[in-house]
Structures are given as C-alpha cells and as structure tokens.
Amino acid sequence: MGDNRNPFRLLTRRALIGGAVGVVASGVSPVVASGFSRTFGPPEGEPHVLDVAALAASPARIVPVDSTVDVRRVDVTRTWTGPLCRSSVTNRLNQPIRIKEIVLFEIETTMPPATRLYGEGFQMLTQTGGTLGAPVDYSQYTDAKHYKLLEPPDARTFYGLLTLAPPGEDVKALAFTSCRRFSGAFRVRGAGGTALQVVVDTEGLSIGPGETWPLEEFTFHTGASREAMLEDVAARLAANHPPLRVATPPAGWCSWYCFGPRVTAQQVLDNLDAIEQKIPGLTYVQIDDGYQPAMGDWLETGGAFGGNVQRVLAEIRRRGFQPAIWVAPFIAEETSHVFQGHRDWFVKDAGGSPLRSDRVTFGGWRRGPWYALDGTHPEVQQHFERLFRTMRTEWGCSYFKLDANFWGAIHGGRFHDRRATRVEAYRRGMQAILRGAGDSFVLGCNHPIWPSIGVVHGSRSSNDIKREWDRVSSTARQNLSRNWQNGRLWWNDPDAIVLTGDLPDDEFQFHATAIYASGGMVLSGDDLTAIPPARLAMLAKLVPPTGVAARFEDDALDVGVVTLPAARMLCFFNWSDRPKPFTVPLASPARLRDFWSDESLGRHDGSVTVKDVPAHGARLLVCQEP
C-alpha cells in the first residue's frame, strides 16, 4: 500500500491515503523500578509530555488486597527496548502476598481536554471515542455499567488499547501487546482526563515467597499516522499470539435477523433453496439460537426442528453448502441438563455454590440468569472437546458462531484452578473447543476482545444490527473503528447485512457501504425468499468479501480507501442529518464509476468531488487508471 510509483494513488490533506508512514518512537535505556506503597492517586510533580521517556521515568507500584501489607520488597521490573516494555513482579518477602493490581506507569500529562481518544473495552460491546474532556460510549452495553466490571468512580477505564490525539500534535498509541494471563488496562482520571495510569489486573491472586510473575507486554508509539501505529500494534499482538488463519473471510446466511429464536427447519430449507438459486456465493448456512431446548444443552434439539436439527444440517451439506451453527459454550441455564447433572463444572461463588451471573454481571439476554462453565476444570475441557467434535464429525458443522464468550472470563467467582486468572480460564476453555472443532471456522461473539486473540478465526466487531438508523450508524462506527484488526488478528465480523425493512434507500446504501469498507465477513440476515431484486443485487455485489479493510485518515471515519490489486475504492460516509459534499485530492488522473449503480463518473484530474452525499448516505466509488 502507498507505493509512490502508483499512478492513481490518492492523496489526503496530510499524507497518502492508505500509504505507509514512518512511526517516530523514542528509544530509552532499560529501566528497573521497584514497587512502593504510597496512596492511590496521580503522581506528585509537574505534568509531563506523554512519551516513552516520561513513562519510563514514572513510578510503578503494587496495590495489595490488604492495604496494611508492606510491599516495599515486592519489586516491579520494567525493561524497555525501543517502544516495547516487558515487565515482571517478584515477591522478595518471606510470605505470600495477594496483589489486587500493579500500576506499571502513572503520570500527569499536559494533554488538553480537547484531545481525541479511542479506547477498547474488555468485552466486544465496549468502545469509547470522543475527547478526554467529553468521552463518548459507542454502545450502551459498557464494561462498567452493563457488565459491572469494577472501576474507580472518578476514572474512565479502557482495555488493551488507547489512542490519544491532542490538537495539532502527533497521535499517541498505548497498547498491551500480549494477553496470556492478565488483562491490561488504562485509566484516565482528573479534570479533563489529565492523569493516566497503565494497570495490570492481577485479580487478587497470591504470589509466593521468591516467586516471579511475567506481566503482559506493553508498547507506546507516537506519530502522524494512526493507521500505521495500529498496524504495528497488530503485528506485535500477532507475534505474541499467532492468528488462526483461513485464506478468505466467510460469506453466508444467518437465521437470527429474520426468524429469531423461533426459527424452524422449513424456514432454513426455504432459504437454502433461495441461496442455491439466487446467490450461491453465500457458502455458509448458519442456524442461530433457537434449535436447542435449553441454554447449555447443545446436542439436544428443541421442538422447532422436530427433534432432528441434524437432518437440516445434512441437507445443507448435500446441496454443496457448509453447515454452520450457533453455540454459547460457556453458559447454561439452571434447568438445563448440563447444569442439573454437573453443578461442579461451574464457576463458584464465595460459598462454593455455582455463581449466578446476575450477582456479579449481566445475567444474560435470554433464559437467564446464566451460570458460567469453568474453563480451568479438566472435565469441562473434556466436555467442550466432546461437544464440538460431535458437532464437527457427526453433525457435519464446519463453522461455529460462539456467543456469550464473555461469561467464560467472568469476574467475581472462584475457578477450579485457584491460581488461574479469568484470561487463563477463558483461553483454556477456548483451546479445548478448538481441539474438538478441528478444521472448522470459529467465530467469537460477545467475547473478551484481547483474551480472544489467537483463539478465534473471526471476531465480531460490533453490536447486533437492527433495521433502524441509530443502530445502522452505531454499528458502522464500531466496525470501522476496528478495521485495523481485520486480516491481521482475525477476520472481522461486522454482523449481518440486512437489506429488507423500512429504511430509506440512502440508509441501506450507507449500511452496505460500511459492510464493504469493513473488509471482513459477509452474512445476510434477511429472509431471502422475500428480498426485493434490487436489494438482492446489492447483496450480490458484496460476495465474495474482499478481505481488505478501508483505511481512514482519522477517527472521523468519513473518507476511507480500500486498496485492491486493480483499483482503489473510495468510501464516503455522511453521518450527519444534512447533505454534505466531499472532495479528495488525486495524485494522478483516474477514471471513476459508482460501485452500486455502475454509473460512469468519467475521468478526473487533480481531485474528485462528490456533491451532496445525502444525509445518512454513503458513496462507494471505483478508482482506476484512465
């Protein structure tokens, strides 16, 4: 990307759209810092410019579960190599100590409240944008309010990744580039968000005398190109957690957004007919939630399928398509057979009984309150292997949509392995699932984002779609903000494309353009027996997926470029309530046409202007050599 010899490359106001831009990062000598026990809060002294030198000079400290414990002989070692910091904690006391968390870095910064920010969440549905002075939740299902993850009352907490863009300055990217055992977080606090803490959550576990814990790798980058820095973050995450690779993102059909939990065998078979006749590129035919009699009893079949979901799966396979199925392996309802017969398999509360999820977090969106299977329990791991091996070898499923994965990393409970963290419990369960699933494609949904790196082929990157503008626009923003992950960590799943209903044509085109710009998976969520021909033609243009995500100059997400072998695709998004023009400079002459209508827009020199993109509308243009 960004080859200056390309005669039809596109120039942005600051740099080549999609081009590689060098990232400037200060290197420092290795630093060792010892833990200490001053009171919790921002460090004393003058504010600092946020850079590697300031982070390296800032103190690290231990936060014990028992605040009366002297932690002066519990040391945190931080070693920097350029922008990377590797750290560990060592207990030099002659007794064990329980550690709540480790503050790796803690500084006050000079960044103003108008600094643009983007922060990831612990689980999929949490993302934050806006500014330090006025953060904006991208979804109502936040870590703190919905999933009840604890955070200080005067702080905003982000997990895994935080980018900051002060006005007129380079962008700064802070990221944890591993997630093997602990979750890494960033806290912003103070008036306008001027105090920053980089934290490793050690979950109150006990570290023994003389014991050393490796912590998670951290990196800091600063530079003009946010895209280039995120590419570096993704490369380092992939180095620490090698991705599960499949050559291309899947395309298919999903029963949920047209039939919900009352889906029947006949509805699936009718849509299989439509797919076979009208759009055979939808390879995977996915039966979603509704086939099972109870949450947790996945190998049994509810009344909707006449007691034999396998017959439908076999018919999908017979027609030359791939059977796909929805499973929520980490949860079960109280009346399920798996819960009634194996209460010892579940995460426990303080009294040793199975932990009701609504006591510590969201209880579940259907048939709750749920209970969470314990991924550290050897019998649960065997159960997962058997379950997915049966579905793969006997049912013929080659694609698994795993939902409710967050509950596999539930907080507030006790695991069978008392030394395991939430991250380890989840990843051990996922590794057992992968052993059973064999060569199948595994999609993570409602999952803990960083703990899922390296254990899923696909990652849902947004909330559920709905046929309404607010949800179309919010899911588009969520998906496009995660474009940097697509094809590097996994294939992104922007959720189903829905092209039936009462939305205006402009909003449907916005939705379809956002799905295209995500570069990830394409699954239809419509009843294809009733889709209008014009909308079916739009769906057909998305198949097969390109696998290439759009690159955006900044987090406004209004102009993006998808670089393909034979063309560059220009994406223009009007998020506002009024028509809006767009002008993009061209590095050399180019011929343009509209992707959706195939209308020729002629030859353009110097720049391209799109007049009056409608409110809630989008345009997708093909840019090629003249």
C-alpha positions as CSV (number, residue, x, y, z in Angstrom):
1,M,0.0,0.0,0.0
2,G,1.0,3.6,-0.5
3,D,3.6,2.9,-3.3
4,N,4.6,6.4,-4.6
5,R,5.0,4.9,-8.1
6,N,1.3,4.0,-8.3
7,P,-0.1,6.4,-10.9
8,F,-3.6,6.5,-9.4
9,R,-2.8,6.8,-5.7
10,L,-4.9,9.2,-3.7
11,L,-3.6,12.0,-1.5
12,T,-5.2,13.2,1.7
13,R,-4.8,16.5,3.3
14,R,-1.8,15.2,5.4
15,A,-0.5,12.1,3.7
16,L,-1.1,9.4,1.2
17,I,-4.4,7.6,1.9
18,G,-3.5,4.1,2.8
19,G,0.2,4.8,2.4
20,A,2.9,3.6,4.8
21,V,4.1,6.4,7.1
22,G,7.1,6.1,9.4
23,V,6.3,6.0,13.1
24,V,8.6,8.0,15.4
25,A,9.3,6.5,18.8
26,S,11.9,7.4,21.3
27,G,14.2,4.7,22.5
28,V,15.5,4.6,26.1
29,S,17.8,2.5,28.1
30,P,16.5,-0.4,30.2
31,V,14.8,0.8,33.3
32,V,14.2,-1.1,36.6
33,A,11.6,0.3,39.0
34,S,10.7,-1.0,42.5
35,G,7.2,-1.1,43.9
36,F,6.2,1.2,46.7
37,S,3.1,1.9,48.7
38,R,2.1,5.5,48.6
39,T,-1.6,6.3,48.5
40,F,-3.6,5.7,45.3
41,G,-3.8,8.7,43.0
42,P,-1.9,10.7,40.4
43,P,1.8,11.2,41.0
44,E,3.2,14.3,42.5
45,G,5.0,16.9,40.5
46,E,4.6,18.8,37.2
47,P,2.7,17.3,34.3
48,H,4.7,15.6,31.6
49,V,4.6,15.3,27.8
50,L,3.4,11.8,27.1
51,D,6.3,9.9,25.6
52,V,8.5,6.8,26.3
53,A,10.9,8.8,28.4
54,A,8.1,10.1,30.7
55,L,6.6,6.6,31.0
56,A,10.0,5.1,31.8
57,A,10.7,7.7,34.5
58,S,7.3,7.3,36.1
59,P,6.9,5.1,39.2
60,A,5.4,1.6,39.3
61,R,3.7,0.3,42.3
62,I,1.9,-2.6,43.9
63,V,-1.7,-2.4,45.1
64,P,-2.1,-5.3,47.6
65,V,-5.5,-6.7,48.6
66,D,-4.6,-6.0,52.2
67,S,-3.7,-2.3,52.3
68,T,-1.7,-2.8,55.6
69,V,0.8,-5.1,54.0
70,D,4.3,-3.6,53.4
71,V,5.1,-4.1,49.7
72,R,8.5,-2.4,49.7
73,R,10.1,-5.8,49.0
74,V,7.8,-6.7,46.2
75,D,9.6,-5.4,43.1
76,V,8.3,-4.5,39.6
77,T,11.0,-4.8,36.9
78,R,10.4,-2.9,33.6
79,T,12.8,-3.3,30.7
80,W,12.4,-1.1,27.6
81,T,13.6,-2.0,24.1
82,G,12.6,0.9,21.9
83,P,8.8,1.3,22.1
84,L,8.3,-2.1,23.8
85,C,8.3,-2.7,27.6
86,R,8.5,-6.1,29.2
87,S,7.8,-6.3,32.9
88,S,7.6,-8.7,35.8
89,V,6.9,-8.7,39.5
90,T,8.9,-10.5,42.2
91,N,8.0,-11.2,45.8
92,R,11.1,-10.9,47.9
93,L,9.1,-11.3,51.2
94,N,9.2,-14.5,53.2
95,Q,5.5,-14.8,53.0
96,P,2.9,-14.9,50.2
97,I,1.0,-11.7,49.3
98,R,-2.2,-11.2,47.4
99,I,-2.0,-8.5,44.8
100,K,-5.0,-6.7,43.5
101,E,-3.3,-4.9,40.6
102,I,0.0,-3.5,39.5
103,V,0.3,0.1,38.3
104,L,3.0,-0.1,35.7
105,F,3.1,3.6,34.9
106,E,1.4,6.6,36.5
107,I,1.8,10.2,35.2
108,E,0.1,13.5,34.9
109,T,0.1,14.8,31.3
110,T,-0.2,18.1,29.5
111,M,-2.8,16.9,27.1
112,P,-5.8,19.2,26.9
113,P,-9.5,18.2,27.3
114,A,-10.0,18.5,23.5
115,T,-7.6,15.6,22.9
116,R,-9.3,13.0,20.7
117,L,-9.4,9.5,22.2
118,Y,-10.3,6.0,21.2
119,G,-10.3,3.2,23.8
120,E,-11.1,-0.5,23.5
121,G,-13.2,-2.4,26.1
122,F,-12.7,-5.7,27.9
123,Q,-15.6,-7.2,26.0
124,M,-16.7,-6.7,22.5
125,L,-19.5,-4.3,23.1
126,T,-17.5,-1.6,24.7
127,Q,-15.7,1.1,22.7
128,T,-15.1,4.7,23.6
129,G,-14.5,7.7,21.5
130,G,-14.9,11.5,21.9
131,T,-12.3,13.5,23.8
132,L,-10.6,13.4,27.1
133,G,-13.0,16.1,28.4
134,A,-16.1,14.5,26.9
135,P,-15.8,10.7,26.3
136,V,-18.5,9.1,24.2
137,D,-19.6,5.5,24.6
138,Y,-20.1,3.8,21.2
139,S,-22.7,1.4,22.7
140,Q,-24.9,1.3,25.7
141,Y,-23.5,-2.1,26.7
142,T,-20.4,-0.9,28.6
143,D,-18.0,-2.7,30.7
144,A,-18.7,-0.7,33.8
145,K,-22.5,-0.1,33.5
146,H,-23.8,-3.2,31.8
147,Y,-21.2,-5.9,32.6
148,K,-20.4,-4.4,36.0
149,L,-16.6,-4.5,35.8
150,L,-15.3,-2.5,38.7
151,E,-13.6,0.8,38.1
152,P,-12.8,3.8,40.4
153,P,-15.7,6.2,40.4
154,D,-13.5,9.1,39.2
155,A,-11.9,7.3,36.3
156,R,-12.6,6.0,32.8
157,T,-11.1,2.6,32.1
158,F,-10.0,1.2,28.7
159,Y,-8.6,-2.2,28.0
160,G,-5.9,-3.3,25.6
161,L,-5.6,-0.2,23.5
162,L,-5.9,3.6,24.0
163,T,-5.1,6.2,21.3
164,L,-4.8,9.9,22.1
165,A,-4.6,12.8,19.5
166,P,-4.0,16.2,21.1
167,P,-5.0,19.1,18.8
168,G,-2.2,19.9,16.3
169,E,0.1,17.1,17.7
170,D,1.0,13.6,16.7
171,V,-1.2,10.7,17.7
172,K,-0.1,8.5,20.7
173,A,-0.9,4.8,20.9
174,L,-0.7,2.9,24.1
175,A,-1.3,-0.9,23.9
176,F,-0.8,-4.1,25.7
177,T,0.6,-6.4,23.0
178,S,0.0,-9.7,24.9
179,C,-2.8,-11.2,26.9
180,R,-1.6,-14.6,28.2
181,R,-2.6,-14.4,31.8
182,F,-3.5,-10.8,32.8
183,S,-5.7,-8.1,31.5
184,G,-4.0,-4.8,30.8
185,A,-6.0,-1.5,31.3
186,F,-5.6,2.2,31.0
187,R,-7.3,4.6,33.5
188,V,-7.8,8.3,32.7
189,R,-8.8,10.5,35.6
190,G,-8.8,14.1,36.8
191,A,-10.3,17.2,35.4
192,G,-10.4,16.8,31.6
193,G,-8.6,13.4,31.9
194,T,-5.0,14.6,32.7
195,A,-3.9,11.8,34.9
196,L,-3.0,8.5,33.2
197,Q,-2.5,5.1,34.8
198,V,-1.3,1.9,33.0
199,V,-2.5,-1.1,35.0
200,V,-2.2,-4.9,35.1
201,D,-5.2,-6.6,36.8
202,T,-3.8,-9.4,38.9
203,E,-7.2,-10.2,40.3
204,G,-6.1,-10.6,44.0
205,L,-4.1,-13.7,43.3
206,S,-1.4,-14.7,45.7
207,I,2.3,-14.6,44.7
208,G,4.5,-16.8,46.8
209,P,7.9,-16.0,48.5
210,G,10.6,-15.7,45.9
211,E,8.1,-16.1,43.1
212,T,8.2,-14.0,39.9
213,W,5.3,-13.4,37.6
214,P,5.9,-12.2,34.0
215,L,3.4,-9.5,33.2
216,E,2.0,-8.5,29.8
217,E,4.0,-6.8,27.1
218,F,3.3,-3.1,26.7
219,T,4.1,-0.7,23.8
220,F,4.0,3.0,23.2
221,H,4.0,4.7,19.8
222,T,3.7,8.2,18.6
223,G,3.5,9.5,15.0
224,A,1.4,11.3,12.4
225,S,-0.3,8.2,11.1
226,R,-2.8,6.5,13.4
227,E,-3.2,3.7,10.9
228,A,0.5,2.9,10.8
229,M,0.7,2.7,14.6
230,L,-2.3,0.4,14.8
231,E,-0.7,-1.8,12.1
232,D,2.4,-2.0,14.4
233,V,0.3,-2.9,17.4
234,A,-1.5,-5.6,15.4
235,A,1.8,-7.0,14.2
236,R,3.1,-7.3,17.7
237,L,-0.1,-8.9,19.0
238,A,0.1,-11.4,16.2
239,A,3.7,-12.2,17.0
240,N,2.8,-12.9,20.6
241,H,-0.5,-14.7,19.7
242,P,-0.2,-16.3,16.2
243,P,-3.5,-15.8,14.5
244,L,-5.7,-18.8,13.4
245,R,-5.6,-18.3,9.6
246,V,-8.1,-19.0,6.9
247,A,-7.4,-17.7,3.4
248,T,-10.6,-15.6,2.9
249,P,-13.4,-14.2,5.2
250,P,-16.5,-16.4,5.1
251,A,-19.8,-15.4,3.3
252,G,-23.1,-16.9,4.3
253,W,-26.6,-16.5,5.7
254,C,-27.8,-16.3,9.3
255,S,-31.3,-17.2,10.6
256,W,-31.4,-14.8,13.6
257,Y,-32.2,-11.5,12.0
258,C,-35.2,-12.8,10.1
259,F,-36.6,-15.6,12.3
260,G,-35.0,-15.1,15.8
261,P,-35.3,-17.9,18.4
262,R,-38.4,-19.4,16.8
263,V,-36.6,-20.5,13.6
264,T,-38.0,-23.6,12.1
265,A,-36.5,-26.3,9.9
266,Q,-38.7,-25.3,7.0
267,Q,-37.6,-21.7,7.1
268,V,-34.0,-22.7,6.9
269,L,-34.7,-25.1,4.0
270,D,-36.7,-22.4,2.1
271,N,-33.8,-20.0,2.4
272,L,-31.4,-22.7,1.3
273,D,-33.5,-23.0,-1.9
274,A,-33.2,-19.3,-2.4
275,I,-29.5,-19.2,-1.8
276,E,-28.9,-22.1,-4.2
277,Q,-31.0,-20.4,-6.9
278,K,-30.2,-16.7,-6.5
279,I,-26.8,-16.2,-4.7
280,P,-24.7,-19.4,-4.3
281,G,-21.7,-17.4,-3.1
282,L,-23.3,-17.5,0.4
283,T,-21.4,-20.6,1.3
284,Y,-22.2,-21.0,5.0
285,V,-25.8,-21.5,6.1
286,Q,-26.0,-20.8,9.8
287,I,-28.7,-21.9,12.2
288,D,-28.7,-19.5,15.0
289,D,-30.1,-19.5,18.6
290,G,-33.4,-21.4,18.8
291,Y,-32.7,-25.0,17.9
292,Q,-31.7,-26.1,21.4
293,P,-34.2,-26.9,24.2
294,A,-32.2,-25.1,26.9
295,M,-29.1,-22.9,27.1
296,G,-26.3,-25.4,27.7
297,D,-27.9,-28.5,26.1
298,W,-26.4,-28.0,22.7
299,L,-26.6,-31.6,21.5
300,E,-30.3,-31.8,22.1
301,T,-32.9,-30.3,19.8
302,G,-35.9,-28.1,20.5
303,G,-39.4,-28.5,19.1
304,A,-38.7,-26.1,16.2
305,F,-36.7,-28.7,14.4
306,G,-38.9,-31.6,15.1
307,G,-36.2,-33.1,17.3
308,N,-33.8,-33.5,14.4
309,V,-31.6,-30.5,13.6
310,Q,-29.1,-32.9,12.1
311,R,-31.5,-33.6,9.2
312,V,-31.4,-29.9,8.2
313,L,-27.6,-29.8,8.5
314,A,-27.3,-32.9,6.4
315,E,-29.4,-31.3,3.7
316,I,-27.3,-28.1,3.7
317,R,-24.2,-30.3,3.2
318,R,-25.9,-32.4,0.5
319,R,-26.6,-29.3,-1.6
320,G,-22.9,-28.4,-1.5
321,F,-23.1,-25.7,1.2
322,Q,-21.4,-25.6,4.6
323,P,-23.5,-26.2,7.7
324,A,-22.9,-23.5,10.4
325,I,-24.4,-23.4,13.9
326,W,-24.7,-21.0,16.9
327,V,-23.4,-22.3,20.3
328,A,-22.9,-20.5,23.6
329,P,-20.5,-23.0,25.2
330,F,-19.6,-21.1,28.4
331,I,-23.1,-20.6,29.7
332,A,-26.0,-22.7,30.9
333,E,-29.5,-22.0,32.4
334,E,-30.5,-23.6,35.7
335,T,-33.0,-26.0,34.2
336,S,-30.5,-27.4,31.6
337,H,-29.4,-31.0,31.9
338,V,-25.7,-29.9,31.9
339,F,-26.3,-27.7,35.0
340,Q,-28.5,-30.2,36.8
341,G,-26.1,-33.1,36.3
342,H,-22.8,-31.3,36.7
343,R,-23.0,-28.4,39.1
344,D,-19.4,-29.0,40.0
345,W,-18.4,-27.9,36.5
346,F,-19.4,-24.2,37.1
347,V,-17.6,-21.2,38.4
348,K,-18.3,-20.9,42.1
349,D,-19.4,-18.1,44.4
350,A,-17.8,-17.4,47.8
351,G,-19.9,-20.1,49.5
352,G,-18.9,-22.8,47.0
353,S,-22.2,-22.9,45.0
354,P,-22.4,-22.2,41.3
355,L,-22.2,-18.5,40.8
356,R,-25.4,-16.9,39.4
357,S,-24.1,-14.5,36.8
358,D,-26.6,-11.7,37.7
359,R,-24.9,-11.5,41.1
360,V,-21.7,-10.1,39.6
361,T,-22.5,-9.1,36.0
362,F,-25.3,-9.1,33.3
363,G,-27.4,-12.2,33.9
364,G,-28.0,-13.0,30.2
365,W,-30.2,-11.8,27.4
366,R,-32.5,-14.9,27.2
367,R,-33.4,-17.6,29.6
368,G,-31.3,-16.3,32.4
369,P,-29.8,-16.0,34.9
370,W,-26.9,-17.9,33.4
371,Y,-24.2,-19.9,35.1
372,A,-20.6,-20.0,33.6
373,L,-18.8,-23.2,32.9
374,D,-15.3,-23.2,34.4
375,G,-12.6,-23.4,31.6
376,T,-10.0,-24.5,34.2
377,H,-11.9,-27.6,35.1
378,P,-10.5,-30.7,33.3
379,E,-14.0,-32.3,32.9
380,V,-15.3,-29.1,31.4
381,Q,-12.4,-29.1,28.9
382,Q,-13.3,-32.7,28.0
383,H,-17.0,-31.7,27.7
384,F,-16.0,-28.9,25.3
385,E,-13.9,-31.3,23.2
386,R,-16.7,-33.9,23.0
387,L,-19.3,-31.3,22.2
388,F,-17.5,-29.7,19.3
389,R,-16.1,-33.0,18.0
390,T,-19.6,-34.4,17.8
391,M,-20.9,-31.3,16.0
392,R,-17.9,-31.4,13.6
393,T,-17.7,-35.1,12.8
394,E,-21.3,-36.3,13.3
395,W,-23.3,-33.2,12.6
396,G,-21.0,-32.0,9.8
397,C,-20.8,-28.4,11.1
398,S,-17.7,-26.6,9.7
399,Y,-18.4,-23.1,11.2
400,F,-19.2,-22.3,14.8
401,K,-20.6,-19.0,15.9
402,L,-19.7,-18.9,19.6
403,D,-21.7,-16.4,21.6
404,A,-21.7,-15.2,25.2
405,N,-18.0,-15.9,25.4
406,F,-17.6,-13.1,27.9
407,W,-19.0,-15.4,30.6
408,G,-16.0,-17.7,30.1
409,A,-13.9,-14.9,31.6
410,I,-16.5,-13.9,34.3
411,H,-15.3,-11.9,37.3
412,G,-16.3,-12.2,40.9
413,G,-16.1,-16.0,41.1
414,R,-13.7,-18.9,42.0
415,F,-12.2,-21.2,39.5
416,H,-11.4,-24.9,39.9
417,D,-7.7,-23.9,39.5
418,R,-7.3,-21.3,42.2
419,R,-4.2,-19.9,40.6
420,A,-5.8,-19.2,37.3
421,T,-6.9,-15.8,36.1
422,R,-10.1,-15.0,34.1
423,V,-8.0,-14.8,31.0
424,E,-6.5,-18.2,31.6
425,A,-9.9,-19.8,32.3
426,Y,-11.3,-18.4,29.1
427,R,-8.3,-19.3,26.9
428,R,-8.1,-22.9,28.3
429,G,-11.8,-23.4,27.5
430,M,-11.2,-22.0,24.0
431,Q,-8.3,-24.2,23.4
432,A,-10.4,-27.3,24.3
433,I,-13.1,-26.0,21.9
434,L,-10.6,-25.7,19.1
435,R,-9.3,-29.2,19.7
436,G,-12.9,-30.5,19.3
437,A,-13.8,-28.2,16.3
438,G,-10.8,-29.4,14.3
439,D,-10.7,-27.7,10.9
440,S,-13.8,-25.7,11.4
441,F,-14.1,-21.9,11.3
442,V,-14.6,-20.5,14.9
443,L,-16.2,-17.0,15.3
444,G,-16.1,-15.2,18.7
445,C,-19.1,-13.1,19.6
446,N,-19.8,-11.2,22.8
447,H,-16.3,-12.1,23.7
448,P,-13.5,-10.6,25.7
449,I,-11.5,-8.9,22.9
450,W,-7.8,-9.2,24.0
451,P,-8.1,-12.6,25.6
452,S,-9.6,-13.9,22.3
453,I,-6.5,-13.1,20.2
454,G,-5.1,-16.3,18.8
455,V,-8.0,-18.5,19.7
456,V,-10.7,-17.5,17.1
457,H,-10.6,-17.3,13.3
458,G,-13.2,-14.5,13.3
459,S,-14.1,-11.7,15.7
460,R,-17.5,-10.0,15.9
461,S,-16.7,-6.3,15.8
462,S,-20.0,-4.6,16.6
463,N,-23.3,-4.7,18.4
464,D,-26.2,-6.6,16.9
465,I,-27.6,-4.9,13.8
466,K,-31.2,-3.6,13.7
467,R,-33.3,-2.2,10.8
468,E,-33.1,1.4,12.2
469,W,-30.7,4.3,11.5
470,D,-29.4,4.6,15.0
471,R,-28.2,1.0,15.0
472,V,-27.0,1.1,11.4
473,S,-24.8,4.2,12.2
474,S,-23.6,3.0,15.6
475,T,-22.6,-0.5,14.4
476,A,-20.9,1.1,11.4
477,R,-18.8,3.3,13.7
478,Q,-17.9,0.3,15.9
479,N,-16.9,-1.8,13.0
480,L,-14.9,0.7,11.1
481,S,-13.0,1.7,14.3
482,R,-11.7,-1.9,14.4
483,N,-10.7,-2.1,10.7
484,W,-7.0,-2.3,11.8
485,Q,-7.7,-5.8,13.3
486,N,-9.1,-7.3,10.1
487,G,-6.8,-9.7,8.3
488,R,-4.1,-9.2,10.9
489,L,-5.6,-10.7,14.1
490,W,-8.6,-12.5,12.5
491,W,-11.4,-11.8,10.1
492,N,-13.7,-9.1,11.4
493,D,-17.4,-9.9,11.5
494,P,-19.4,-6.7,11.1
495,D,-22.6,-8.6,11.9
496,A,-25.2,-9.5,9.3
497,I,-26.2,-7.2,6.4
498,V,-29.9,-6.5,6.4
499,L,-31.4,-5.1,3.3
500,T,-35.2,-5.6,3.9
501,G,-37.4,-3.4,6.0
502,D,-38.5,0.2,6.1
503,L,-35.2,2.1,6.0
504,P,-34.8,4.7,3.2
505,D,-32.6,3.7,0.3
506,D,-29.8,6.1,1.4
507,E,-29.5,4.4,4.7
508,F,-29.5,0.9,3.2
509,Q,-26.6,2.1,0.9
510,F,-24.8,3.5,3.9
511,H,-25.2,0.2,5.7
512,A,-24.0,-1.8,2.7
513,T,-21.0,0.5,2.1
514,A,-20.0,0.2,5.7
515,I,-20.0,-3.6,5.4
516,Y,-17.9,-3.4,2.3
517,A,-15.5,-1.0,4.0
518,S,-15.0,-3.3,6.9
519,G,-13.3,-5.8,4.6
520,G,-14.5,-8.7,6.8
521,M,-17.1,-11.4,6.7
522,V,-20.5,-11.0,4.9
523,L,-23.5,-12.8,6.2
524,S,-27.0,-12.0,5.0
525,G,-29.6,-11.6,7.8
526,D,-32.7,-11.4,5.5
527,D,-35.4,-13.9,4.5
528,L,-34.0,-14.4,1.0
529,T,-37.3,-15.8,-0.2
530,A,-38.8,-12.3,0.1
531,I,-35.9,-9.9,-0.6
532,P,-36.6,-7.4,-3.4
533,P,-34.5,-7.9,-6.6
534,A,-32.6,-4.5,-6.3
535,R,-31.6,-5.4,-2.7
536,L,-30.5,-8.9,-3.8
537,A,-28.3,-7.3,-6.4
538,M,-26.7,-5.1,-3.8
539,L,-26.1,-8.1,-1.6
540,A,-24.5,-10.0,-4.6
541,K,-22.0,-7.1,-5.0
542,L,-20.6,-7.9,-1.6
543,V,-19.9,-11.5,-2.3
544,P,-17.2,-12.7,-2.1
545,P,-15.8,-10.3,0.5
546,T,-12.6,-8.5,-0.4
547,G,-10.8,-9.3,2.8
548,V,-9.3,-5.7,2.7
549,A,-10.5,-3.1,5.2
550,A,-10.7,0.6,4.4
551,R,-8.0,2.9,5.8
552,F,-9.2,6.2,7.3
553,E,-7.1,9.4,7.9
554,D,-8.6,9.9,11.3
555,D,-11.4,8.8,13.6
556,A,-14.0,10.9,11.8
557,L,-14.4,7.9,9.6
558,D,-15.8,9.9,6.7
559,V,-13.4,9.2,3.9
560,G,-11.8,5.7,3.6
561,V,-9.8,3.9,0.9
562,V,-9.8,0.2,0.2
563,T,-6.7,-0.7,-1.8
564,L,-7.3,-3.7,-4.1
565,P,-5.0,-5.2,-6.8
566,A,-6.7,-3.5,-9.7
567,A,-8.4,-0.5,-8.1
568,R,-8.8,1.7,-5.1
569,M,-12.3,2.0,-3.7
570,L,-13.3,5.4,-2.3
571,C,-15.7,5.3,0.6
572,F,-17.6,8.5,1.6
573,F,-19.8,8.4,4.7
574,N,-22.2,11.2,5.7
575,W,-23.0,10.6,9.3
576,S,-24.9,13.9,9.6
577,D,-28.5,14.9,9.2
578,R,-27.8,17.2,6.2
579,P,-26.4,16.6,2.7
580,K,-22.7,17.0,2.6
581,P,-20.1,17.3,-0.2
582,F,-16.7,15.6,-0.2
583,T,-13.5,16.4,-2.1
584,V,-10.4,14.2,-2.2
585,P,-7.2,15.1,-4.0
586,L,-5.8,12.7,-6.6
587,A,-2.1,12.1,-7.1
588,S,-2.7,11.4,-10.8
589,P,-5.6,11.2,-13.3
590,A,-8.1,8.4,-12.7
591,R,-11.4,7.1,-14.1
592,L,-14.2,6.7,-11.6
593,R,-17.5,4.8,-11.5
594,D,-20.2,4.2,-8.9
595,F,-19.8,0.8,-7.4
596,W,-23.5,0.3,-6.6
597,S,-25.1,1.6,-9.8
598,D,-22.2,1.0,-12.2
599,E,-22.6,4.6,-13.5
600,S,-19.5,6.0,-15.1
601,L,-18.3,9.2,-13.4
602,G,-15.7,10.0,-16.1
603,R,-12.0,10.9,-15.9
604,H,-10.8,13.1,-13.0
605,D,-7.6,15.2,-12.7
606,G,-6.2,16.6,-9.5
607,S,-9.2,15.8,-7.3
608,V,-12.6,14.2,-7.2
609,T,-15.6,15.9,-5.7
610,V,-18.8,14.2,-4.7
611,K,-21.6,16.7,-4.4
612,D,-24.2,16.5,-1.8
613,V,-24.0,13.0,-0.4
614,P,-27.4,12.6,1.2
615,A,-28.0,12.8,4.9
616,H,-27.3,9.3,6.4
617,G,-25.9,8.3,3.0
618,A,-22.7,6.9,1.6
619,R,-21.0,6.6,-1.8
620,L,-18.6,3.9,-2.9
621,L,-16.5,4.7,-6.0
622,V,-14.2,2.6,-8.1
623,C,-11.0,4.5,-8.9
624,Q,-8.8,3.1,-11.7
625,E,-6.2,4.1,-14.3
626,P,-7.8,6.2,-17.1
